Amino acid sequence: MAETSTTSTTDRPPAQGGIDAIADRQLQELDRRARRDPAERGDLSIADRVVEQVAILAARQVPGVARIGSGLERAVGRNFPRAQAHVAGTRVRVVVQIAVIWPAALPDVAAAVRENVSERISTLVGMQVDAVDVNATKVVHAQPRQDRRVS
């Protein structure tokens, strides 16, 4: 009686050429991908808008930066801070426009914004920050918040 053996496509030696060799290489690649840690599978793409939102939130955290803008001002782009990001792969350049509260020192506030935005994007988004340009485009007086009363 003749013995029969079964071999899987990954157990047999690779073919030397032709279609079998291509199929073997493809199966080996699929097997290699399947054995990877599930956390390493797939791709992550981050939109420019996400980086811009992280930059805006990071700028808001800096003392001396005014948060200006109602719903209508946000709709027409007159709110502060605002940001524009240019993403290329895993690298990013950001331009942040801020309003500074009087009498804060503009160079100090701008340096703090640059540092915080760069650190937050690196940490939270995982991108290499090539540059953070900060434009102080407005100086505003600090206005005490008044509680509204409904009568």
Secondary structure, DSSP 4 states (H G I P E B T S, - for coil): --------TTTSPPPSSHHHHHHHHHHHHHHHHHHS-GGGSS-----HHHHHHHHHHHHHTSTTEE-B--HHHHHTT--BSEEEEEEETTEEEEEEEEEEEETS-HHHHHHHHHHHHHHHIIIII--EEEEEEEEEEEEEE----------
